[in-house]
Amino acid sequence: MNKAGILMLAMAFGVPSFAQSVVPIRAIRAEQVVRPSDISAARDSWPGAISQLEDAIGREARVTLYPGRPILQGDLAERAVVDRNQIVLLNYSTGGLAIIAEGRALSRGRPGERIRAMNVASRMTIWGTVQADGTLEVSQ
């Protein structure tokens, strides 16, 4: 299909005839949260690139993002709620038993990710799933 055909389809379905990609204005380091002043829209469209500014704002860079290069979907993730060496609550529950202990996170984590933590009292290393409130849900 040629450009005229694509333009006709875009007009028929009410889709804008141009696409855009989101690009950083300045270098954004890994683990840094994207702010509105960090990004802008470029006229070029790149496959797999984020196309709306709102989809990038408030998310965390997984890799260093360079000025003028499109931000790909995999370059950003939700913000980590647990940092390495942060003191976290470890929650374990089964049946009618619930145990809450204090632990130290051994890596960063986002909600839903499994990370290792060390029980502060026993020095035992366990795995837990990060919850939105920053606690770890321990299973077995």
A tleap script that builds the chain and sets N, CA, C and O, in Angstrom:
source leaprc.protein.ff14SB
mol = sequence {
  NMET ASN LYS ALA GLY ILE LEU MET LEU ALA
  MET ALA PHE GLY VAL PRO SER PHE ALA GLN
  SER VAL VAL PRO ILE ARG ALA ILE ARG ALA
  GLU GLN VAL VAL ARG PRO SER ASP ILE SER
  ALA ALA ARG ASP SER TRP PRO GLY ALA ILE
  SER GLN LEU GLU ASP ALA ILE GLY ARG GLU
  ALA ARG VAL THR LEU TYR PRO GLY ARG PRO
  ILE LEU GLN GLY ASP LEU ALA GLU ARG ALA
  VAL VAL ASP ARG ASN GLN ILE VAL LEU LEU
  ASN TYR SER THR GLY GLY LEU ALA ILE ILE
  ALA GLU GLY ARG ALA LEU SER ARG GLY ARG
  PRO GLY GLU ARG ILE ARG ALA MET ASN VAL
  ALA SER ARG MET THR ILE TRP GLY THR VAL
  GLN ALA ASP GLY THR LEU GLU VAL SER CGLN
}
set mol.1.N position { 0.854 -1.171 0.000 }
set mol.1.CA position { 0.000 0.000 0.000 }
set mol.1.C position { 0.903 1.239 0.000 }
set mol.1.O position { 1.887 1.300 0.737 }
set mol.2.N position { 0.561 2.210 -0.825 }
set mol.2.CA position { 1.366 3.434 -0.907 }
set mol.2.C position { 0.915 4.451 0.145 }
set mol.2.O position { -0.050 4.226 0.875 }
set mol.3.N position { 1.633 5.569 0.203 }
set mol.3.CA position { 1.337 6.588 1.221 }
set mol.3.C position { -0.060 7.174 1.068 }
set mol.3.O position { -0.722 7.469 2.063 }
set mol.4.N position { -0.515 7.345 -0.177 }
set mol.4.CA position { -1.851 7.900 -0.406 }
set mol.4.C position { -2.922 6.960 0.150 }
set mol.4.O position { -3.911 7.416 0.724 }
set mol.5.N position { -2.726 5.656 -0.017 }
set mol.5.CA position { -3.677 4.673 0.502 }
set mol.5.C position { -3.724 4.679 2.018 }
set mol.5.O position { -4.799 4.584 2.612 }
set mol.6.N position { -2.570 4.790 2.641 }
set mol.6.CA position { -2.507 4.846 4.105 }
set mol.6.C position { -3.199 6.105 4.614 }
set mol.6.O position { -3.927 6.062 5.605 }
set mol.7.N position { -2.970 7.229 3.933 }
set mol.7.CA position { -3.603 8.485 4.323 }
set mol.7.C position { -5.117 8.388 4.196 }
set mol.7.O position { -5.838 8.881 5.064 }
set mol.8.N position { -5.611 7.763 3.135 }
set mol.8.CA position { -7.059 7.602 2.942 }
set mol.8.C position { -7.653 6.740 4.062 }
set mol.8.O position { -8.717 7.061 4.593 }
set mol.9.N position { -6.965 5.643 4.424 }
set mol.9.CA position { -7.448 4.797 5.517 }
set mol.9.C position { -7.468 5.567 6.832 }
set mol.9.O position { -8.416 5.454 7.609 }
set mol.10.N position { -6.435 6.338 7.075 }
set mol.10.CA position { -6.369 7.118 8.308 }
set mol.10.C position { -7.516 8.109 8.381 }
set mol.10.O position { -8.120 8.281 9.439 }
set mol.11.N position { -7.820 8.759 7.277 }
set mol.11.CA position { -8.911 9.733 7.265 }
set mol.11.C position { -10.256 9.040 7.418 }
set mol.11.O position { -11.145 9.563 8.090 }
set mol.12.N position { -10.420 7.875 6.808 }
set mol.12.CA position { -11.686 7.148 6.865 }
set mol.12.C position { -11.997 6.659 8.277 }
set mol.12.O position { -13.155 6.661 8.695 }
set mol.13.N position { -10.969 6.241 9.011 }
set mol.13.CA position { -11.187 5.697 10.348 }
set mol.13.C position { -10.960 6.716 11.452 }
set mol.13.O position { -11.048 6.371 12.631 }
set mol.14.N position { -10.675 7.943 11.105 }
set mol.14.CA position { -10.503 8.985 12.110 }
set mol.14.C position { -9.195 8.891 12.870 }
set mol.14.O position { -9.075 9.419 13.975 }
set mol.15.N position { -8.227 8.227 12.289 }
set mol.15.CA position { -6.919 8.089 12.915 }
set mol.15.C position { -6.036 9.223 12.422 }
set mol.15.O position { -6.077 9.540 11.233 }
set mol.16.N position { -5.244 9.843 13.276 }
set mol.16.CA position { -4.371 10.911 12.810 }
set mol.16.C position { -3.432 10.403 11.720 }
set mol.16.O position { -3.023 9.242 11.744 }
set mol.17.N position { -3.093 11.260 10.772 }
set mol.17.CA position { -2.267 10.842 9.649 }
set mol.17.C position { -0.787 10.840 9.998 }
set mol.17.O position { 0.037 10.489 9.153 }
set mol.18.N position { -0.431 11.218 11.203 }
set mol.18.CA position { 0.966 11.178 11.612 }
set mol.18.C position { 1.072 10.404 12.918 }
set mol.18.O position { 0.115 10.304 13.685 }
set mol.19.N position { 2.236 9.872 13.144 }
set mol.19.CA position { 2.482 9.160 14.392 }
set mol.19.C position { 3.667 9.823 15.075 }
set mol.19.O position { 4.407 10.587 14.456 }
set mol.20.N position { 3.835 9.529 16.328 }
set mol.20.CA position { 4.941 10.130 17.060 }
set mol.20.C position { 5.580 9.100 17.969 }
set mol.20.O position { 4.993 8.063 18.277 }
set mol.21.N position { 6.769 9.403 18.380 }
set mol.21.CA position { 7.485 8.603 19.366 }
set mol.21.C position { 7.928 9.536 20.482 }
set mol.21.O position { 8.140 10.729 20.263 }
set mol.22.N position { 8.064 8.988 21.665 }
set mol.22.CA position { 8.531 9.769 22.807 }
set mol.22.C position { 10.053 9.638 22.877 }
set mol.22.O position { 10.595 8.535 22.810 }
set mol.23.N position { 10.736 10.783 23.012 }
set mol.23.CA position { 12.199 10.801 23.099 }
set mol.23.C position { 12.633 11.628 24.311 }
set mol.23.O position { 11.956 12.587 24.681 }
set mol.24.N position { 13.752 11.265 24.922 }
set mol.24.CA position { 14.272 12.077 26.027 }
set mol.24.C position { 14.880 13.382 25.511 }
set mol.24.O position { 15.447 13.425 24.419 }
set mol.25.N position { 14.757 14.427 26.299 }
set mol.25.CA position { 15.378 15.709 25.977 }
set mol.25.C position { 16.820 15.700 26.483 }
set mol.25.O position { 17.696 16.334 25.895 }
set mol.26.N position { 17.053 14.988 27.564 }
set mol.26.CA position { 18.385 14.874 28.165 }
set mol.26.C position { 18.597 13.417 28.548 }
set mol.26.O position { 17.656 12.625 28.512 }
set mol.27.N position { 19.811 13.059 28.910 }
set mol.27.CA position { 20.092 11.679 29.313 }
set mol.27.C position { 19.345 11.355 30.609 }
set mol.27.O position { 19.342 12.147 31.552 }
set mol.28.N position { 18.719 10.193 30.638 }
set mol.28.CA position { 18.006 9.711 31.823 }
set mol.28.C position { 18.694 8.415 32.243 }
set mol.28.O position { 18.700 7.441 31.491 }
set mol.29.N position { 19.268 8.401 33.430 }
set mol.29.CA position { 19.993 7.227 33.911 }
set mol.29.C position { 19.028 6.110 34.310 }
set mol.29.O position { 17.863 6.355 34.625 }
set mol.30.N position { 19.540 4.889 34.288 }
set mol.30.CA position { 18.764 3.737 34.740 }
set mol.30.C position { 18.336 3.957 36.189 }
set mol.30.O position { 19.086 4.525 36.984 }
set mol.31.N position { 17.144 3.510 36.525 }
set mol.31.CA position { 16.524 3.618 37.854 }
set mol.31.C position { 16.056 5.028 38.185 }
set mol.31.O position { 15.655 5.293 39.318 }
set mol.32.N position { 16.101 5.932 37.222 }
set mol.32.CA position { 15.614 7.297 37.432 }
set mol.32.C position { 14.165 7.374 36.938 }
set mol.32.O position { 13.821 6.769 35.922 }
set mol.33.N position { 13.325 8.114 37.652 }
set mol.33.CA position { 11.919 8.263 37.281 }
set mol.33.C position { 11.792 9.351 36.216 }
set mol.33.O position { 12.391 10.420 36.334 }
set mol.34.N position { 11.006 9.069 35.177 }
set mol.34.CA position { 10.817 10.009 34.068 }
set mol.34.C position { 9.836 11.099 34.483 }
set mol.34.O position { 8.733 10.809 34.946 }
set mol.35.N position { 10.248 12.362 34.313 }
set mol.35.CA position { 9.410 13.521 34.626 }
set mol.35.C position { 8.963 14.176 33.326 }
set mol.35.O position { 9.592 13.961 32.289 }
set mol.36.N position { 7.897 14.968 33.353 }
set mol.36.CA position { 7.431 15.637 32.125 }
set mol.36.C position { 8.508 16.501 31.470 }
set mol.36.O position { 8.544 16.618 30.245 }
set mol.37.N position { 9.378 17.100 32.267 }
set mol.37.CA position { 10.421 17.967 31.709 }
set mol.37.C position { 11.564 17.180 31.062 }
set mol.37.O position { 12.441 17.776 30.438 }
set mol.38.N position { 11.565 15.847 31.202 }
set mol.38.CA position { 12.635 15.012 30.652 }
set mol.38.C position { 12.384 14.555 29.222 }
set mol.38.O position { 13.316 14.131 28.537 }
set mol.39.N position { 11.130 14.634 28.758 }
set mol.39.CA position { 10.782 14.015 27.474 }
set mol.39.C position { 9.998 14.961 26.571 }
set mol.39.O position { 9.449 15.969 27.015 }
set mol.40.N position { 9.964 14.601 25.292 }
set mol.40.CA position { 9.144 15.333 24.324 }
set mol.40.C position { 8.699 14.347 23.246 }
set mol.40.O position { 9.157 13.205 23.205 }
set mol.41.N position { 7.806 14.802 22.383 }
set mol.41.CA position { 7.308 13.965 21.293 }
set mol.41.C position { 8.071 14.294 20.017 }
set mol.41.O position { 8.276 15.462 19.686 }
set mol.42.N position { 8.488 13.254 19.307 }
set mol.42.CA position { 9.147 13.419 18.007 }
set mol.42.C position { 8.170 12.984 16.926 }
set mol.42.O position { 7.335 12.112 17.165 }
set mol.43.N position { 8.259 13.568 15.761 }
set mol.43.CA position { 7.321 13.245 14.681 }
set mol.43.C position { 7.495 11.831 14.143 }
set mol.43.O position { 6.531 11.225 13.674 }
set mol.44.N position { 8.702 11.303 14.206 }
set mol.44.CA position { 8.961 9.970 13.660 }
set mol.44.C position { 8.323 8.899 14.530 }
set mol.44.O position { 8.239 9.036 15.751 }
set mol.45.N position { 7.878 7.837 13.884 }
set mol.45.CA position { 7.304 6.702 14.597 }
set mol.45.C position { 8.263 5.524 14.471 }
set mol.45.O position { 8.700 5.188 13.370 }
set mol.46.N position { 8.585 4.905 15.591 }
set mol.46.CA position { 9.478 3.758 15.603 }
set mol.46.C position { 8.714 2.544 16.103 }
set mol.46.O position { 7.953 2.658 17.064 }
set mol.47.N position { 8.893 1.385 15.478 }
set mol.47.CA position { 8.223 0.173 15.958 }
set mol.47.C position { 8.646 -0.144 17.393 }
set mol.47.O position { 9.837 -0.161 17.703 }
set mol.48.N position { 7.688 -0.390 18.247 }
set mol.48.CA position { 7.962 -0.728 19.637 }
set mol.48.C position { 8.210 0.462 20.543 }
set mol.48.O position { 8.443 0.297 21.740 }
set mol.49.N position { 8.159 1.669 19.974 }
set mol.49.CA position { 8.415 2.867 20.781 }
set mol.49.C position { 7.136 3.340 21.461 }
set mol.49.O position { 6.035 3.107 20.962 }
set mol.50.N position { 7.287 3.995 22.587 }
set mol.50.CA position { 6.155 4.593 23.292 }
set mol.50.C position { 5.699 5.796 22.486 }
set mol.50.O position { 6.524 6.601 22.052 }
set mol.51.N position { 4.392 5.928 22.281 }
set mol.51.CA position { 3.886 7.002 21.427 }
set mol.51.C position { 3.185 8.118 22.201 }
set mol.51.O position { 2.966 9.196 21.648 }
set mol.52.N position { 2.834 7.889 23.444 }
set mol.52.CA position { 2.143 8.902 24.246 }
set mol.52.C position { 3.017 9.326 25.421 }
set mol.52.O position { 3.585 8.482 26.115 }
set mol.53.N position { 3.123 10.625 25.641 }
set mol.53.CA position { 3.932 11.139 26.749 }
set mol.53.C position { 3.453 10.587 28.090 }
set mol.53.O position { 4.266 10.275 28.961 }
set mol.54.N position { 2.132 10.465 28.258 }
set mol.54.CA position { 1.553 9.995 29.522 }
set mol.54.C position { 1.995 8.577 29.863 }
set mol.54.O position { 2.049 8.208 31.036 }
set mol.55.N position { 2.316 7.774 28.832 }
set mol.55.CA position { 2.731 6.393 29.075 }
set mol.55.C position { 4.143 6.305 29.652 }
set mol.55.O position { 4.529 5.264 30.184 }
set mol.56.N position { 4.912 7.383 29.552 }
set mol.56.CA position { 6.292 7.375 30.043 }
set mol.56.C position { 6.445 8.094 31.383 }
set mol.56.O position { 7.297 7.724 32.191 }
set mol.57.N position { 5.636 9.106 31.619 }
set mol.57.CA position { 5.778 9.934 32.819 }
set mol.57.C position { 5.471 9.119 34.079 }
set mol.57.O position { 4.456 8.425 34.155 }
set mol.58.N position { 6.370 9.219 35.063 }
set mol.58.CA position { 6.177 8.527 36.330 }
set mol.58.C position { 6.720 7.116 36.352 }
set mol.58.O position { 6.716 6.471 37.401 }
set mol.59.N position { 7.191 6.620 35.213 }
set mol.59.CA position { 7.763 5.280 35.168 }
set mol.59.C position { 9.272 5.374 35.342 }
set mol.59.O position { 9.847 6.458 35.238 }
set mol.60.N position { 9.899 4.262 35.600 }
set mol.60.CA position { 11.325 4.222 35.898 }
set mol.60.C position { 12.101 3.657 34.711 }
set mol.60.O position { 11.689 2.669 34.105 }
set mol.61.N position { 13.222 4.290 34.386 }
set mol.61.CA position { 14.072 3.813 33.294 }
set mol.61.C position { 14.789 2.539 33.727 }
set mol.61.O position { 15.375 2.484 34.808 }
set mol.62.N position { 14.740 1.519 32.879 }
set mol.62.CA position { 15.453 0.271 33.159 }
set mol.62.C position { 16.887 0.343 32.660 }
set mol.62.O position { 17.776 -0.325 33.189 }
set mol.63.N position { 17.101 1.164 31.632 }
set mol.63.CA position { 18.416 1.369 31.025 }
set mol.63.C position { 18.628 2.870 30.870 }
set mol.63.O position { 17.687 3.648 31.028 }
set mol.64.N position { 19.848 3.280 30.565 }
set mol.64.CA position { 20.100 4.695 30.313 }
set mol.64.C position { 19.435 5.089 28.999 }
set mol.64.O position { 19.591 4.403 27.988 }
set mol.65.N position { 18.694 6.193 29.015 }
set mol.65.CA position { 17.997 6.692 27.830 }
set mol.65.C position { 18.739 7.926 27.334 }
set mol.65.O position { 19.021 8.845 28.102 }
set mol.66.N position { 19.053 7.935 26.034 }
set mol.66.CA position { 19.852 9.016 25.468 }
set mol.66.C position { 18.984 10.004 24.704 }
set mol.66.O position { 17.985 9.614 24.101 }
set mol.67.N position { 19.357 11.282 24.724 }
set mol.67.CA position { 18.563 12.324 24.055 }
set mol.67.C position { 18.352 12.026 22.572 }
set mol.67.O position { 19.278 11.632 21.862 }
set mol.68.N position { 17.114 12.224 22.123 }
set mol.68.CA position { 16.784 12.068 20.717 }
set mol.68.C position { 16.501 10.650 20.264 }
set mol.68.O position { 15.989 10.457 19.161 }
set mol.69.N position { 16.815 9.655 21.070 }
set mol.69.CA position { 16.540 8.262 20.703 }
set mol.69.C position { 15.167 7.878 21.242 }
set mol.69.O position { 14.843 8.204 22.384 }
set mol.70.N position { 14.352 7.189 20.439 }
set mol.70.CA position { 13.007 6.831 20.913 }
set mol.70.C position { 13.061 5.912 22.135 }
set mol.70.O position { 13.948 5.066 22.255 }
set mol.71.N position { 12.106 6.094 23.027 }
set mol.71.CA position { 11.998 5.253 24.217 }
set mol.71.C position { 11.133 4.051 23.860 }
set mol.71.O position { 9.966 4.206 23.501 }
set mol.72.N position { 11.704 2.858 23.958 }
set mol.72.CA position { 10.981 1.630 23.644 }
set mol.72.C position { 10.190 1.156 24.862 }
set mol.72.O position { 10.489 1.532 25.996 }
set mol.73.N position { 9.171 0.321 24.609 }
set mol.73.CA position { 8.318 -0.180 25.692 }
set mol.73.C position { 9.140 -0.854 26.792 }
set mol.73.O position { 8.871 -0.650 27.976 }
set mol.74.N position { 10.134 -1.648 26.413 }
set mol.74.CA position { 10.940 -2.381 27.382 }
set mol.74.C position { 11.949 -1.529 28.135 }
set mol.74.O position { 12.580 -2.007 29.078 }
set mol.75.N position { 12.109 -0.272 27.730 }
set mol.75.CA position { 13.067 0.620 28.391 }
set mol.75.C position { 12.546 1.167 29.716 }
set mol.75.O position { 13.327 1.648 30.537 }
set mol.76.N position { 11.234 1.097 29.929 }
set mol.76.CA position { 10.621 1.641 31.141 }
set mol.76.C position { 9.875 0.549 31.892 }
set mol.76.O position { 9.409 -0.426 31.302 }
set mol.77.N position { 9.770 0.729 33.192 }
set mol.77.CA position { 9.018 -0.202 34.031 }
set mol.77.C position { 8.362 0.598 35.150 }
set mol.77.O position { 8.660 1.775 35.348 }
set mol.78.N position { 7.472 -0.057 35.870 }
set mol.78.CA position { 6.864 0.594 37.026 }
set mol.78.C position { 7.954 0.892 38.050 }
set mol.78.O position { 9.001 0.245 38.059 }
set mol.79.N position { 7.705 1.861 38.899 }
set mol.79.CA position { 8.689 2.246 39.912 }
set mol.79.C position { 8.915 1.116 40.912 }
set mol.79.O position { 7.983 0.412 41.300 }
set mol.80.N position { 10.154 0.961 41.313 }
set mol.80.CA position { 10.480 -0.007 42.358 }
set mol.80.C position { 9.969 0.537 43.690 }
set mol.80.O position { 10.139 1.718 43.993 }
set mol.81.N position { 9.347 -0.327 44.478 }
set mol.81.CA position { 8.851 0.095 45.792 }
set mol.81.C position { 9.762 -0.402 46.911 }
set mol.81.O position { 9.620 -0.001 48.066 }
set mol.82.N position { 10.701 -1.284 46.554 }
set mol.82.CA position { 11.672 -1.793 47.519 }
set mol.82.C position { 13.064 -1.565 46.939 }
set mol.82.O position { 13.335 -1.929 45.795 }
set mol.83.N position { 13.943 -0.964 47.733 }
set mol.83.CA position { 15.330 -0.745 47.325 }
set mol.83.C position { 16.239 -1.763 47.996 }
set mol.83.O position { 15.895 -2.341 49.027 }
set mol.84.N position { 17.391 -1.969 47.401 }
set mol.84.CA position { 18.377 -2.877 47.978 }
set mol.84.C position { 18.764 -2.373 49.372 }
set mol.84.O position { 18.956 -1.175 49.580 }
set mol.85.N position { 18.874 -3.299 50.309 }
set mol.85.CA position { 19.236 -3.038 51.717 }
set mol.85.C position { 18.151 -2.338 52.525 }
set mol.85.O position { 18.383 -1.974 53.677 }
set mol.86.N position { 16.984 -2.144 51.949 }
set mol.86.CA position { 15.871 -1.539 52.682 }
set mol.86.C position { 15.306 -2.547 53.678 }
set mol.86.O position { 15.220 -3.739 53.383 }
set mol.87.N position { 14.924 -2.067 54.847 }
set mol.87.CA position { 14.260 -2.919 55.835 }
set mol.87.C position { 12.802 -3.084 55.401 }
set mol.87.O position { 12.102 -2.101 55.157 }
set mol.88.N position { 12.353 -4.345 55.308 }
set mol.88.CA position { 10.990 -4.646 54.850 }
set mol.88.C position { 10.320 -5.601 55.835 }
set mol.88.O position { 10.987 -6.294 56.603 }
set mol.89.N position { 8.997 -5.623 55.795 }
set mol.89.CA position { 8.252 -6.604 56.580 }
set mol.89.C position { 8.077 -7.859 55.744 }
set mol.89.O position { 7.712 -7.793 54.570 }
set mol.90.N position { 8.342 -9.010 56.366 }
set mol.90.CA position { 8.165 -10.305 55.719 }
set mol.90.C position { 6.873 -10.905 56.253 }
set mol.90.O position { 6.744 -11.121 57.458 }
set mol.91.N position { 5.922 -11.177 55.377 }
set mol.91.CA position { 4.632 -11.744 55.783 }
set mol.91.C position { 4.531 -13.177 55.292 }
set mol.91.O position { 4.708 -13.453 54.106 }
set mol.92.N position { 4.245 -14.085 56.215 }
set mol.92.CA position { 4.010 -15.480 55.864 }
set mol.92.C position { 2.706 -15.895 56.517 }
set mol.92.O position { 2.513 -15.685 57.715 }
set mol.93.N position { 1.811 -16.484 55.738 }
set mol.93.CA position { 0.559 -16.962 56.328 }
set mol.93.C position { 0.136 -18.250 55.641 }
set mol.93.O position { 0.238 -18.397 54.423 }
set mol.94.N position { -0.339 -19.172 56.459 }
set mol.94.CA position { -0.862 -20.436 55.963 }
set mol.94.C position { -1.927 -20.900 56.946 }
set mol.94.O position { -1.697 -20.936 58.154 }
set mol.95.N position { -3.078 -21.250 56.423 }
set mol.95.CA position { -4.172 -21.656 57.293 }
set mol.95.C position { -4.500 -20.556 58.285 }
set mol.95.O position { -4.807 -19.434 57.884 }
set mol.96.N position { -4.440 -20.863 59.580 }
set mol.96.CA position { -4.717 -19.870 60.616 }
set mol.96.C position { -3.459 -19.232 61.189 }
set mol.96.O position { -3.540 -18.420 62.110 }
set mol.97.N position { -2.291 -19.594 60.650 }
set mol.97.CA position { -1.028 -19.086 61.170 }
set mol.97.C position { -0.538 -17.909 60.334 }
set mol.97.O position { -0.519 -17.982 59.106 }
set mol.98.N position { -0.146 -16.836 60.993 }
set mol.98.CA position { 0.431 -15.679 60.306 }
set mol.98.C position { 1.690 -15.256 61.055 }
set mol.98.O position { 1.662 -15.040 62.267 }
set mol.99.N position { 2.788 -15.142 60.324 }
set mol.99.CA position { 4.058 -14.726 60.919 }
set mol.99.C position { 4.529 -13.468 60.200 }
set mol.99.O position { 4.564 -13.410 58.971 }
set mol.100.N position { 4.889 -12.465 60.995 }
set mol.100.CA position { 5.436 -11.225 60.439 }
set mol.100.C position { 6.815 -11.030 61.053 }
set mol.100.O position { 6.978 -11.069 62.273 }
set mol.101.N position { 7.805 -10.820 60.188 }
set mol.101.CA position { 9.176 -10.627 60.660 }
set mol.101.C position { 9.801 -9.463 59.905 }
set mol.101.O position { 9.280 -8.999 58.892 }
set mol.102.N position { 10.929 -9.008 60.426 }
set mol.102.CA position { 11.648 -7.922 59.774 }
set mol.102.C position { 12.762 -8.514 58.924 }
set mol.102.O position { 13.460 -9.436 59.344 }
set mol.103.N position { 12.915 -7.971 57.726 }
set mol.103.CA position { 13.961 -8.462 56.836 }
set mol.103.C position { 14.671 -7.319 56.136 }
set mol.103.O position { 14.261 -6.162 56.218 }
set mol.104.N position { 15.741 -7.669 55.451 }
set mol.104.CA position { 16.510 -6.700 54.668 }
set mol.104.C position { 16.491 -7.173 53.215 }
set mol.104.O position { 16.904 -8.292 52.912 }
set mol.105.N position { 16.006 -6.305 52.319 }
set mol.105.CA position { 15.930 -6.655 50.899 }
set mol.105.C position { 17.334 -6.783 50.323 }
set mol.105.O position { 18.191 -5.936 50.574 }
set mol.106.N position { 17.567 -7.833 49.558 }
set mol.106.CA position { 18.878 -8.052 48.949 }
set mol.106.C position { 18.935 -7.541 47.514 }
set mol.106.O position { 19.982 -7.613 46.870 }
set mol.107.N position { 17.814 -7.024 47.008 }
set mol.107.CA position { 17.783 -6.402 45.677 }
set mol.107.C position { 16.584 -5.466 45.597 }
set mol.107.O position { 15.747 -5.430 46.499 }
set mol.108.N position { 16.512 -4.714 44.507 }
set mol.108.CA position { 15.373 -3.821 44.279 }
set mol.108.C position { 14.204 -4.661 43.784 }
set mol.108.O position { 14.394 -5.758 43.260 }
set mol.109.N position { 12.977 -4.131 43.955 }
set mol.109.CA position { 11.827 -4.873 43.468 }
set mol.109.C position { 10.617 -4.003 43.201 }
set mol.109.O position { 10.368 -3.015 43.891 }
set mol.110.N position { 9.870 -4.398 42.177 }
set mol.110.CA position { 8.609 -3.758 41.811 }
set mol.110.C position { 7.465 -4.666 42.259 }
set mol.110.O position { 7.680 -5.860 42.466 }
set mol.111.N position { 6.262 -4.129 42.411 }
set mol.111.CA position { 5.137 -4.987 42.806 }
set mol.111.C position { 4.999 -6.185 41.863 }
set mol.111.O position { 4.993 -6.042 40.641 }
set mol.112.N position { 4.890 -7.370 42.469 }
set mol.112.CA position { 4.739 -8.599 41.702 }
set mol.112.C position { 6.044 -9.331 41.435 }
set mol.112.O position { 6.014 -10.502 41.057 }
set mol.113.N position { 7.175 -8.690 41.617 }
set mol.113.CA position { 8.468 -9.344 41.392 }
set mol.113.C position { 8.870 -10.158 42.613 }
set mol.113.O position { 8.537 -9.814 43.747 }
set mol.114.N position { 9.599 -11.253 42.355 }
set mol.114.CA position { 10.146 -12.061 43.453 }
set mol.114.C position { 11.583 -11.630 43.691 }
set mol.114.O position { 12.394 -11.577 42.767 }
set mol.115.N position { 11.882 -11.321 44.948 }
set mol.115.CA position { 13.243 -10.931 45.310 }
set mol.115.C position { 13.683 -11.700 46.550 }
set mol.115.O position { 12.860 -12.272 47.264 }
set mol.116.N position { 14.983 -11.705 46.794 }
set mol.116.CA position { 15.519 -12.334 47.996 }
set mol.116.C position { 15.611 -11.302 49.111 }
set mol.116.O position { 15.837 -10.116 48.874 }
set mol.117.N position { 15.431 -11.782 50.316 }
set mol.117.CA position { 15.569 -10.931 51.500 }
set mol.117.C position { 16.177 -11.773 52.612 }
set mol.117.O position { 16.077 -13.000 52.602 }
set mol.118.N position { 16.802 -11.110 53.558 }
set mol.118.CA position { 17.394 -11.807 54.690 }
set mol.118.C position { 16.588 -11.485 55.943 }
set mol.118.O position { 16.371 -10.318 56.270 }
set mol.119.N position { 16.147 -12.526 56.638 }
set mol.119.CA position { 15.477 -12.349 57.917 }
set mol.119.C position { 16.514 -11.783 58.883 }
set mol.119.O position { 17.559 -12.396 59.099 }
set mol.120.N position { 16.234 -10.621 59.462 }
set mol.120.CA position { 17.199 -9.931 60.318 }
set mol.120.C position { 17.503 -10.749 61.577 }
set mol.120.O position { 18.648 -10.780 62.028 }
set mol.121.N position { 16.502 -11.403 62.141 }
set mol.121.CA position { 16.691 -12.148 63.386 }
set mol.121.C position { 17.469 -13.444 63.173 }
set mol.121.O position { 18.378 -13.746 63.947 }
set mol.122.N position { 17.132 -14.210 62.147 }
set mol.122.CA position { 17.750 -15.526 61.951 }
set mol.122.C position { 18.887 -15.522 60.934 }
set mol.122.O position { 19.632 -16.497 60.835 }
set mol.123.N position { 19.025 -14.445 60.187 }
set mol.123.CA position { 20.026 -14.326 59.115 }
set mol.123.C position { 19.780 -15.326 57.975 }
set mol.123.O position { 20.672 -15.583 57.166 }
set mol.124.N position { 18.590 -15.872 57.920 }
set mol.124.CA position { 18.229 -16.816 56.868 }
set mol.124.C position { 17.760 -16.045 55.629 }
set mol.124.O position { 17.030 -15.061 55.740 }
set mol.125.N position { 18.189 -16.504 54.450 }
set mol.125.CA position { 17.786 -15.863 53.201 }
set mol.125.C position { 16.533 -16.543 52.665 }
set mol.125.O position { 16.468 -17.770 52.588 }
set mol.126.N position { 15.545 -15.742 52.299 }
set mol.126.CA position { 14.277 -16.271 51.787 }
set mol.126.C position { 13.895 -15.514 50.511 }
set mol.126.O position { 14.475 -14.477 50.190 }
set mol.127.N position { 12.912 -16.055 49.797 }
set mol.127.CA position { 12.351 -15.402 48.615 }
set mol.127.C position { 10.969 -14.879 48.968 }
set mol.127.O position { 10.234 -15.517 49.722 }
set mol.128.N position { 10.612 -13.722 48.426 }
set mol.128.CA position { 9.292 -13.162 48.664 }
set mol.128.C position { 8.820 -12.361 47.467 }
set mol.128.O position { 9.623 -11.900 46.656 }
set mol.129.N position { 7.519 -12.203 47.365 }
set mol.129.CA position { 6.919 -11.418 46.287 }
set mol.129.C position { 6.635 -10.017 46.805 }
set mol.129.O position { 5.993 -9.848 47.842 }
set mol.130.N position { 7.113 -9.017 46.081 }
set mol.130.CA position { 6.945 -7.621 46.488 }
set mol.130.C position { 5.477 -7.220 46.344 }
set mol.130.O position { 4.859 -7.456 45.306 }
set mol.131.N position { 4.934 -6.618 47.387 }
set mol.131.CA position { 3.566 -6.103 47.375 }
set mol.131.C position { 3.605 -4.597 47.104 }
set mol.131.O position { 4.653 -3.969 47.252 }
set mol.132.N position { 2.484 -4.023 46.715 }
set mol.132.CA position { 2.417 -2.597 46.380 }
set mol.132.C position { 2.805 -1.702 47.555 }
set mol.132.O position { 3.299 -0.593 47.352 }
set mol.133.N position { 2.583 -2.180 48.786 }
set mol.133.CA position { 2.916 -1.368 49.962 }
set mol.133.C position { 4.370 -1.534 50.414 }
set mol.133.O position { 4.769 -0.953 51.424 }
set mol.134.N position { 5.164 -2.317 49.682 }
set mol.134.CA position { 6.577 -2.485 50.003 }
set mol.134.C position { 6.889 -3.653 50.916 }
set mol.134.O position { 8.047 -3.847 51.284 }
set mol.135.N position { 5.892 -4.436 51.292 }
set mol.135.CA position { 6.134 -5.632 52.099 }
set mol.135.C position { 6.439 -6.803 51.172 }
set mol.135.O position { 6.205 -6.729 49.966 }
set mol.136.N position { 6.967 -7.890 51.751 }
set mol.136.CA position { 7.232 -9.103 50.981 }
set mol.136.C position { 6.312 -10.211 51.460 }
set mol.136.O position { 6.232 -10.483 52.658 }
set mol.137.N position { 5.626 -10.843 50.540 }
set mol.137.CA position { 4.768 -11.986 50.843 }
set mol.137.C position { 5.615 -13.239 50.626 }
set mol.137.O position { 6.027 -13.538 49.506 }
set mol.138.N position { 5.863 -13.957 51.704 }
set mol.138.CA position { 6.727 -15.134 51.655 }
set mol.138.C position { 5.856 -16.369 51.496 }
set mol.138.O position { 4.838 -16.515 52.173 }
set mol.139.N position { 6.264 -17.256 50.597 }
set mol.139.CA position { 5.534 -18.515 50.419 }
set mol.139.C position { 6.538 -19.658 50.460 }
set mol.139.O position { 7.449 -19.731 49.634 }
set mol.140.N position { 6.364 -20.533 51.414 }
set mol.140.CA position { 7.217 -21.716 51.610 }
set mol.140.C position { 8.655 -21.317 51.723 }
set mol.140.O position { 9.522 -22.175 51.891 }
savepdb mol mol.pdb
quit
